[in-house]
Amino acid sequence: MAVTKDCLACIGKYPETENLYIAAGFSNGIAYGPVVGKLIAELVVDGKTSIPVDIFSPHRFYKKQIEWPEFYNYTVLAEFFARV
């Protein structure tokens, strides 16, 4: 599974780009797919969403160096996410 460092998905317009929207980093994408699809459609068409999504802004990772633990070592990953 691909999740973000803070375990929150990224939903929104990518900074400093034209017409690039992000909807990624979900711990359970299938469950969130319909509502996130609606929110992204609202952003593209209306420029805003019907519910606040600021907490999910991709901007929080923009130009930041993120150091992940060794991928497929589940003990290290569990310890890492316990600290976040």
QUINOR-V749278 format. One record per pair of residues at least 6 apart in sequence whose C-alpha atoms are under 7 Angstrom apart, sorted by the first residue. I is the first residue (numbers start at 0). J is the second residue. D is the distance in Angstrom with one decimal. If there is no record, write none. Layout:
# QUINOR-V749278
i=I j=J d=D
i=I j=J d=D
This chain:
# QUINOR-V749278
i=0 j=26 d=6.7
i=1 j=24 d=5.5
i=1 j=25 d=7.0
i=2 j=24 d=4.2
i=2 j=25 d=5.6
i=2 j=26 d=5.8
i=3 j=24 d=5.3
i=5 j=83 d=6.4
i=7 j=55 d=6.5
i=8 j=23 d=5.8
i=8 j=24 d=4.5
i=8 j=25 d=5.0
i=8 j=55 d=5.8
i=9 j=21 d=6.3
i=9 j=22 d=5.5
i=9 j=23 d=5.4
i=9 j=24 d=6.0
i=9 j=55 d=4.8
i=9 j=56 d=5.6
i=9 j=57 d=5.0
i=10 j=21 d=5.3
i=10 j=22 d=4.6
i=10 j=23 d=6.8
i=10 j=55 d=5.2
i=10 j=56 d=5.6
i=10 j=57 d=6.3
i=11 j=20 d=5.5
i=11 j=21 d=5.4
i=11 j=22 d=6.8
i=11 j=56 d=5.5
i=11 j=57 d=6.2
i=12 j=19 d=5.9
i=12 j=20 d=4.3
i=12 j=21 d=6.1
i=13 j=19 d=5.7
i=13 j=20 d=5.6
i=13 j=21 d=6.4
i=13 j=57 d=6.0
i=13 j=58 d=6.7
i=14 j=58 d=6.1
i=38 j=48 d=5.7
i=41 j=47 d=6.1
i=41 j=48 d=5.4
i=42 j=48 d=5.7
i=68 j=75 d=6.7
i=68 j=76 d=6.5
i=69 j=75 d=7.0
